[in-house]
Amino acid sequence: MKRLSGFIAIALLAFVFALPVFAEYNLMGIPDSAEIRRNISRSWFEAPLDEVRLLNTEVRKSSDGLYFQVRLEEQLDSFLTIVAPKASITVDIYEARGKRTVTEDTYPADTIGAWVLARDKKSGEMLFARYYFAKDCDVYVQFRPNGKASYADMFIGDAYAARSVPIGVPFERFYTASFQEIRNITARTLPWNYVDVIPGLYADINMMIQVIRAALPDIVMTDDAMYDEDGCPVLISNGNKRRIQPKDAFKLTVSSAGFVKWICDGLVEPVAGSYLRRVPLTKKTYEVKETGLQGIVGQKYDLSFSLDWTRNLAAAVLSVNRHKTYLYPEAGVDVTENPFAAIMTDKGLHNSFGYITNTGYRPEVLRSLLYVLAATEKSYFYLAAIRETDEKSPEVKAFNEAAAIFPYFDAEGAFHVVVFWNGKEYSLKDFVRTLENRSARTNEVFVHLTRVHSASKFYPLEPLKPQSEKKARLENSEQAQ
């Protein structure tokens, strides 16, 4: 009796400890079709294509009340067996009497909770079993046969977060394995921290986005323009006061670099009581060799301007937040992570899209990289220094422009990126496309990132309002009398 009681106690203890893990993925909204797949394995997964073609698409209900559709989809050289959870979409139907909205059931093959088995059409050999577990359909994990074991791949966008990782489990195990089981199997071999999303931790980033977005109509782009520590308009090049055109009297006039400083100033002022000074932001962060055309041109022109500027800005914000002076070399603000084994491009698979010192990343990898950063460095945004190649002199590379990039996950766990660049808001797709169009001839655009912690106390400089100016003039007049 003691032995039986002990066994029950151990079983109950194991069950209790297992509950939080199971609950975690239920809270993330990941439907799991393992139960259904166990019942259809022989007929749908192991039968030859001719027999699978005879099967009708079917909808099955799991014991926890979820509906999944099982169907066949044929491609040119392969065929897919799809087990997809039910989703609902609203459709507007226009009729003679007007518009009416209806809700329809759908079963997308790449939605969260979908499972896909791919097989070769001619040989029937297994190609992969894929699990979709994220709100973003380009984030998934898949397994491929490897003799009596398997290989695992993890995709984030077009990038391999893991590629051909040996897994000591027969491929057939993934016909019926639940998502929690594959998490357990690969806990130490796949970088799950890259894709573990916890919604609700991005309130500060969202608040900053809203404040910046609301201010954009009052921002005018002007060459060599910034505001100094007192909020006075000055030239970036020498710090001298600059004249503002009457038409822009009630606007914020900034250059590309001045724009990102304006954002950082909004974080600094609530803590320090003033904005950032110009001189420390122009300090060189690395030296270019004097030999060669790059070095010769660098003696006359500042080829690392926005790189130095964004690095020093990030270090300055860090210093204010920690109440301790950090110069760039000791601040650790550069993003230097290389989380990917390879990346798929229009030209095929490449293994050389990681970080390059004092240069940054190619635009093609930004979406995947920012996804990882948003998951692993919650509450940070990034200053981007853009390096371009001179079309006439390809040896000359210059950092001239800067941007601010805000990646985050919404309340549903879906990934978003907002880019503020030259006084405008861009989607990441449009930002990357613009850079790629610029580099169509040279193919040499890079983006260097530095990290800055977001904050709820964010009060960037506001433009002078007409009534404020009238009040100031009246006060000046009264003082003069």
BASE-266424 format. One record per residue (C-alpha): residue in three letters; x, y, z. Coordinates in steps of 0.2 Angstrom, whole numbers. Each point is the difference from the previous one (the first is absolute). Layout:
# residues N
{site ala; {X; Y; Z}}
...
END
This chain:
# residues 481
{site met; {0; 0; 0}}
{site lys; {14; 12; 4}}
{site arg; {8; -4; -17}}
{site leu; {-16; 4; -9}}
{site ser; {-3; 16; 10}}
{site gly; {18; 5; -4}}
{site phe; {-3; -4; -19}}
{site ile; {-16; 11; 0}}
{site ala; {9; 14; 9}}
{site ile; {14; 0; -13}}
{site ala; {-12; -1; -14}}
{site leu; {-10; 15; 7}}
{site leu; {15; 10; 3}}
{site ala; {6; -3; -18}}
{site phe; {-17; 5; -6}}
{site val; {0; 16; 10}}
{site phe; {17; 5; -7}}
{site ala; {-5; -4; -17}}
{site leu; {-15; 11; 1}}
{site pro; {9; 17; -2}}
{site val; {9; -6; -15}}
{site phe; {-16; -5; -9}}
{site ala; {-10; 15; 6}}
{site glu; {14; 11; -7}}
{site tyr; {-4; -5; -18}}
{site asn; {-18; 0; 2}}
{site leu; {1; 18; 6}}
{site met; {10; 3; -16}}
{site gly; {-15; -7; -10}}
{site ile; {9; -14; -9}}
{site pro; {-12; -13; -5}}
{site asp; {7; -18; 0}}
{site ser; {-5; -13; -12}}
{site ala; {10; -14; 7}}
{site glu; {-15; -10; 6}}
{site ile; {-8; 1; -17}}
{site arg; {16; -4; -9}}
{site arg; {2; -16; 10}}
{site asn; {-17; -6; -7}}
{site ile; {4; 3; -18}}
{site ser; {18; -4; -1}}
{site arg; {-1; -16; -11}}
{site ser; {-13; 6; -12}}
{site trp; {6; 18; -3}}
{site phe; {19; 0; 4}}
{site glu; {6; -18; -5}}
{site ala; {-11; -4; -15}}
{site pro; {6; 3; -18}}
{site leu; {-6; 15; -9}}
{site asp; {-13; -10; -11}}
{site glu; {-8; -5; 16}}
{site val; {0; 17; 9}}
{site arg; {-8; 7; -16}}
{site leu; {-15; -11; 3}}
{site leu; {-2; 8; 18}}
{site asn; {-13; 14; 2}}
{site thr; {5; 15; 9}}
{site glu; {-7; -2; 18}}
{site val; {-2; 11; 15}}
{site arg; {3; -8; 17}}
{site lys; {-3; 6; 18}}
{site ser; {13; -3; 14}}
{site ser; {-5; -4; 17}}
{site asp; {3; 18; 6}}
{site gly; {-13; 6; -13}}
{site leu; {11; 6; -13}}
{site tyr; {-3; -3; -19}}
{site phe; {13; -5; -12}}
{site gln; {-1; -3; -19}}
{site val; {10; -14; -8}}
{site arg; {3; 2; -19}}
{site leu; {12; -4; -14}}
{site glu; {8; 14; -10}}
{site glu; {11; -5; -15}}
{site gln; {15; 11; -7}}
{site leu; {11; -3; -15}}
{site asp; {12; -12; 8}}
{site ser; {-7; -4; 17}}
{site phe; {-17; -2; 9}}
{site leu; {-5; 7; 17}}
{site thr; {-11; -8; 13}}
{site ile; {-7; 15; 10}}
{site val; {-8; -1; 17}}
{site ala; {-6; 18; 3}}
{site pro; {-10; 8; 15}}
{site lys; {-16; 9; -4}}
{site ala; {1; 19; -1}}
{site ser; {-14; 13; -4}}
{site ile; {1; 14; -12}}
{site thr; {-13; 14; -3}}
{site val; {-5; 2; -18}}
{site asp; {-10; 15; -7}}
{site ile; {-14; -5; -12}}
{site tyr; {-7; 13; -12}}
{site glu; {-18; -3; -6}}
{site ala; {-13; 10; -8}}
{site arg; {-7; 4; 18}}
{site gly; {17; 6; 6}}
{site lys; {15; -7; 9}}
{site arg; {-1; -14; 13}}
{site thr; {14; -8; 10}}
{site val; {1; -18; 3}}
{site thr; {13; -11; 9}}
{site glu; {7; -15; -9}}
{site asp; {11; -14; 6}}
{site thr; {17; -3; -8}}
{site tyr; {15; -11; 3}}
{site pro; {16; 8; -5}}
{site ala; {15; -11; -2}}
{site asp; {12; 12; 8}}
{site thr; {-10; 6; 14}}
{site ile; {5; -2; 19}}
{site gly; {-3; -19; 4}}
{site ala; {1; -6; -18}}
{site trp; {10; -16; -3}}
{site val; {6; -5; -18}}
{site leu; {8; -16; -6}}
{site ala; {9; 2; -17}}
{site arg; {4; -15; -11}}
{site asp; {9; -3; -17}}
{site lys; {-13; -2; -14}}
{site lys; {10; -13; -9}}
{site ser; {8; -11; 13}}
{site gly; {-12; 4; 15}}
{site glu; {15; 3; 11}}
{site met; {-3; 12; 15}}
{site leu; {7; 17; -2}}
{site phe; {-4; 9; 16}}
{site ala; {-13; 2; 14}}
{site arg; {-3; 18; 4}}
{site tyr; {-8; 8; 16}}
{site tyr; {-7; 18; -1}}
{site phe; {0; 7; 18}}
{site ala; {1; 19; -2}}
{site lys; {-12; 13; -5}}
{site asp; {11; 4; -15}}
{site cys; {-1; -13; -13}}
{site asp; {19; 1; -5}}
{site val; {5; -6; 17}}
{site tyr; {0; -19; 2}}
{site val; {10; -15; 4}}
{site gln; {1; -15; -11}}
{site phe; {8; -18; 0}}
{site arg; {8; -10; -14}}
{site pro; {5; -18; -1}}
{site asn; {18; -5; 4}}
{site gly; {2; -18; -1}}
{site lys; {-7; -7; 17}}
{site ala; {0; 17; 7}}
{site ser; {-5; 18; -6}}
{site tyr; {6; 17; -3}}
{site ala; {-8; 16; 7}}
{site asp; {-2; 17; -8}}
{site met; {-7; 16; 7}}
{site phe; {-5; 14; -11}}
{site ile; {-3; 18; 5}}
{site gly; {-5; 9; -16}}
{site asp; {13; -4; -14}}
{site ala; {13; -5; 13}}
{site tyr; {5; -16; 7}}
{site ala; {1; 2; 19}}
{site ala; {6; -18; 0}}
{site arg; {4; -11; -15}}
{site ser; {3; -19; -1}}
{site val; {1; -3; 19}}
{site pro; {1; -18; 3}}
{site ile; {-14; -7; 11}}
{site gly; {1; -18; 7}}
{site val; {-18; -4; -4}}
{site pro; {-7; -9; -15}}
{site phe; {-9; 11; -12}}
{site glu; {-16; -10; 2}}
{site arg; {-1; 6; 18}}
{site phe; {-6; 17; -7}}
{site tyr; {-15; -7; -8}}
{site thr; {-9; 0; 17}}
{site ala; {12; 10; 11}}
{site ser; {-9; 15; 9}}
{site phe; {8; 17; -1}}
{site gln; {5; -1; 19}}
{site glu; {8; -17; -4}}
{site ile; {11; 8; -13}}
{site arg; {4; 14; 11}}
{site asn; {6; -13; 13}}
{site ile; {10; -10; -13}}
{site thr; {9; 16; -7}}
{site ala; {1; 10; 16}}
{site arg; {19; 0; 0}}
{site thr; {3; -1; -19}}
{site leu; {-11; 14; -7}}
{site pro; {0; 19; 4}}
{site trp; {-18; 1; 7}}
{site asn; {5; 16; 9}}
{site tyr; {0; 8; -17}}
{site val; {-18; -3; -3}}
{site asp; {-7; 0; 18}}
{site val; {-12; 14; -1}}
{site ile; {-8; 8; 16}}
{site pro; {-13; 13; -5}}
{site gly; {-3; 15; 11}}
{site leu; {18; 5; 3}}
{site tyr; {0; 13; -13}}
{site ala; {-10; 14; 7}}
{site asp; {14; 13; 1}}
{site ile; {5; -4; -19}}
{site asn; {-18; 3; -5}}
{site met; {-2; 16; 10}}
{site met; {16; 7; -8}}
{site ile; {-6; -5; -18}}
{site gln; {-17; 9; 3}}
{site val; {9; 16; 7}}
{site ile; {12; 0; -15}}
{site arg; {-14; -3; -12}}
{site ala; {-10; 14; 6}}
{site ala; {15; 12; -2}}
{site leu; {4; -4; -18}}
{site pro; {-11; 13; -8}}
{site asp; {10; 13; 10}}
{site ile; {17; -6; -6}}
{site val; {9; 8; -15}}
{site met; {16; -8; -6}}
{site thr; {14; 13; -2}}
{site asp; {18; -3; -4}}
{site asp; {13; 0; 14}}
{site ala; {-14; 4; 13}}
{site met; {-2; -5; 19}}
{site tyr; {-5; 7; 16}}
{site asp; {13; 2; 14}}
{site glu; {-1; -4; 19}}
{site asp; {-11; 16; 3}}
{site gly; {-12; -4; -15}}
{site cys; {7; 14; -11}}
{site pro; {3; -3; -19}}
{site val; {18; -2; -4}}
{site leu; {10; -8; -14}}
{site ile; {7; -17; 2}}
{site ser; {16; 4; -9}}
{site asn; {6; 13; 12}}
{site gly; {-13; 4; 13}}
{site asn; {-3; 17; -6}}
{site lys; {-18; 7; 2}}
{site arg; {-10; -2; -16}}
{site arg; {-14; 10; -7}}
{site ile; {-17; -7; -3}}
{site gln; {-10; 5; -15}}
{site pro; {-16; 9; 5}}
{site lys; {-11; -13; -8}}
{site asp; {8; -13; 12}}
{site ala; {-2; 11; 15}}
{site phe; {-12; -11; 9}}
{site lys; {8; -17; -6}}
{site leu; {15; -11; 6}}
{site thr; {14; 2; -13}}
{site val; {12; -15; 1}}
{site ser; {11; -10; -12}}
{site ser; {1; -19; 0}}
{site ala; {12; 0; 14}}
{site gly; {-9; 14; 9}}
{site phe; {-16; -10; -1}}
{site val; {7; -15; 10}}
{site lys; {8; 12; 12}}
{site trp; {-17; 8; 3}}
{site ile; {-7; -18; 4}}
{site cys; {14; -3; 12}}
{site asp; {-2; 17; 8}}
{site gly; {-17; -5; 5}}
{site leu; {6; -14; 10}}
{site val; {14; 11; 8}}
{site glu; {-9; 16; 5}}
{site pro; {-12; -8; 13}}
{site val; {16; -7; 9}}
{site ala; {13; 13; -3}}
{site gly; {-10; 16; -1}}
{site ser; {8; 4; -17}}
{site tyr; {3; -7; -17}}
{site leu; {16; -8; -6}}
{site arg; {16; 11; -5}}
{site arg; {6; 0; -18}}
{site val; {19; -2; 2}}
{site pro; {0; -17; 9}}
{site leu; {-11; -7; -14}}
{site thr; {13; 4; -13}}
{site lys; {14; -10; 8}}
{site lys; {8; -13; -11}}
{site thr; {-3; -18; 4}}
{site tyr; {12; -8; -12}}
{site glu; {14; 6; -11}}
{site val; {1; -4; -19}}
{site lys; {17; -4; -7}}
{site glu; {8; 14; -9}}
{site thr; {6; -10; -15}}
{site gly; {-12; -3; -14}}
{site leu; {-14; 11; -7}}
{site gln; {-11; -3; 15}}
{site gly; {13; 7; 11}}
{site ile; {5; 15; -11}}
{site val; {-18; 5; -2}}
{site gly; {-3; -2; 18}}
{site gln; {13; 13; 4}}
{site lys; {-11; 13; -9}}
{site tyr; {-18; -7; 4}}
{site asp; {-7; -9; 15}}
{site leu; {-4; -17; -7}}
{site ser; {-5; -7; 17}}
{site phe; {-12; 14; 5}}
{site ser; {-16; -9; 4}}
{site leu; {9; -15; 7}}
{site asp; {9; 10; 13}}
{site trp; {-16; 11; 3}}
{site thr; {-11; -15; 4}}
{site arg; {13; -9; 10}}
{site asn; {3; 15; 11}}
{site leu; {-18; 4; 1}}
{site ala; {-4; -18; 7}}
{site ala; {15; 2; 12}}
{site ala; {-6; 17; 6}}
{site val; {-18; -7; 4}}
{site leu; {8; -14; 9}}
{site ser; {10; 12; 10}}
{site val; {-15; 11; 5}}
{site asn; {-10; -16; 5}}
{site arg; {13; -7; 11}}
{site his; {7; 16; 7}}
{site lys; {17; -4; -6}}
{site thr; {11; 5; -15}}
{site tyr; {2; -13; -13}}
{site leu; {10; 4; -15}}
{site tyr; {-4; -10; -16}}
{site pro; {14; -14; 2}}
{site glu; {-6; -5; 17}}
{site ala; {-19; 2; -2}}
{site gly; {-3; -16; -10}}
{site val; {-14; 8; -10}}
{site asp; {5; -8; -17}}
{site val; {-11; -14; -6}}
{site thr; {12; -13; -6}}
{site glu; {-10; -16; 1}}
{site asn; {1; -13; -13}}
{site pro; {-15; -11; 4}}
{site phe; {-2; -8; -17}}
{site ala; {8; -15; -9}}
{site ala; {-5; 6; -17}}
{site ile; {-12; 11; -9}}
{site met; {-11; -3; -16}}
{site thr; {1; 14; -13}}
{site asp; {-5; 2; -18}}
{site lys; {17; -7; -5}}
{site gly; {-1; -15; 11}}
{site leu; {7; -6; 17}}
{site his; {13; 11; 8}}
{site asn; {11; -3; 16}}
{site ser; {8; 18; 0}}
{site phe; {-14; 11; 6}}
{site gly; {6; 3; 18}}
{site tyr; {7; 15; 9}}
{site ile; {15; 9; -7}}
{site thr; {10; 11; 12}}
{site asn; {-2; 18; -3}}
{site thr; {-12; -4; -15}}
{site gly; {-15; -8; 7}}
{site tyr; {-13; -12; -9}}
{site arg; {-7; -2; -18}}
{site pro; {-18; 7; -1}}
{site glu; {-6; -18; -5}}
{site val; {3; -7; 17}}
{site leu; {-8; 14; 10}}
{site arg; {-17; -7; 2}}
{site ser; {6; -16; 7}}
{site leu; {13; 8; 11}}
{site leu; {-13; 12; 7}}
{site tyr; {-11; -14; 4}}
{site val; {13; -8; 11}}
{site leu; {5; 16; 8}}
{site ala; {-18; 4; 4}}
{site ala; {-2; -17; 8}}
{site thr; {17; 0; 10}}
{site glu; {2; 19; 3}}
{site lys; {-17; 5; 5}}
{site ser; {-3; 19; 2}}
{site tyr; {14; 6; -11}}
{site phe; {0; 9; -16}}
{site tyr; {14; 3; -12}}
{site leu; {9; 14; -8}}
{site ala; {5; -4; -18}}
{site ala; {15; 8; -9}}
{site ile; {-1; -3; -18}}
{site arg; {16; -3; -10}}
{site glu; {-1; 2; -19}}
{site thr; {13; -2; -14}}
{site asp; {4; 14; -12}}
{site glu; {-6; -4; -17}}
{site lys; {15; 9; -9}}
{site ser; {13; -6; 12}}
{site pro; {-5; -17; 7}}
{site glu; {15; 0; 12}}
{site val; {-8; 14; 10}}
{site lys; {-13; -6; 13}}
{site ala; {-9; 14; 11}}
{site phe; {-11; 0; 14}}
{site asn; {-11; 15; -3}}
{site glu; {-18; -3; 6}}
{site ala; {-8; -7; 16}}
{site ala; {-17; -8; 5}}
{site ala; {-8; -6; 15}}
{site ile; {-8; -18; 0}}
{site phe; {-13; -6; 12}}
{site pro; {-3; -19; -1}}
{site tyr; {-14; -7; 12}}
{site phe; {-13; -14; 2}}
{site asp; {-18; 5; 1}}
{site ala; {-13; -7; 13}}
{site glu; {-3; -15; -11}}
{site gly; {18; -4; -2}}
{site ala; {2; 7; -18}}
{site phe; {16; 8; -5}}
{site his; {1; 18; -6}}
{site val; {14; 13; -4}}
{site val; {-2; 19; -2}}
{site val; {14; 10; -7}}
{site phe; {2; 18; 2}}
{site trp; {12; 7; -13}}
{site asn; {2; 18; -6}}
{site gly; {-15; 6; 8}}
{site lys; {-12; -13; -7}}
{site glu; {-7; -17; 5}}
{site tyr; {4; -15; -10}}
{site ser; {-5; -18; 2}}
{site leu; {16; -11; 0}}
{site lys; {-5; -7; -17}}
{site asp; {0; 17; -7}}
{site phe; {16; 5; 9}}
{site val; {9; -15; -7}}
{site arg; {-7; 2; -17}}
{site thr; {6; 18; 0}}
{site leu; {18; -5; 5}}
{site glu; {0; -14; -13}}
{site asn; {-5; 12; -14}}
{site arg; {14; 12; 5}}
{site ser; {12; -14; -1}}
{site ala; {-6; -7; -16}}
{site arg; {16; 4; -9}}
{site thr; {13; -3; 14}}
{site asn; {-9; -13; 11}}
{site glu; {10; 7; 14}}
{site val; {-13; 8; 13}}
{site phe; {2; -5; 18}}
{site val; {-9; 4; 16}}
{site his; {9; 1; 17}}
{site leu; {-10; -1; 15}}
{site thr; {2; 7; 18}}
{site arg; {-12; -4; 14}}
{site val; {-9; 12; 11}}
{site his; {-12; -4; 14}}
{site ser; {-18; 7; -2}}
{site ala; {-9; 9; 14}}
{site ser; {-17; 6; 5}}
{site lys; {7; 17; 4}}
{site phe; {3; 6; -17}}
{site tyr; {-2; 19; -3}}
{site pro; {8; 5; -16}}
{site leu; {2; 19; -5}}
{site glu; {-16; 7; -6}}
{site pro; {-1; 14; -13}}
{site leu; {-3; 17; 5}}
{site lys; {-19; 4; -1}}
{site pro; {-7; 17; -6}}
{site gln; {-8; 4; 16}}
{site ser; {16; -4; 9}}
{site glu; {10; 12; -11}}
{site lys; {-13; 14; 3}}
{site lys; {1; -3; 19}}
{site ala; {19; 0; -1}}
{site arg; {0; 17; -10}}
{site leu; {-12; 7; 13}}
{site glu; {11; -5; 14}}
{site asn; {16; 7; -8}}
{site ser; {-9; 16; -4}}
{site glu; {-6; 2; 18}}
{site gln; {18; -3; 6}}
{site ala; {7; 13; -12}}
{site gln; {-12; 13; 7}}
END
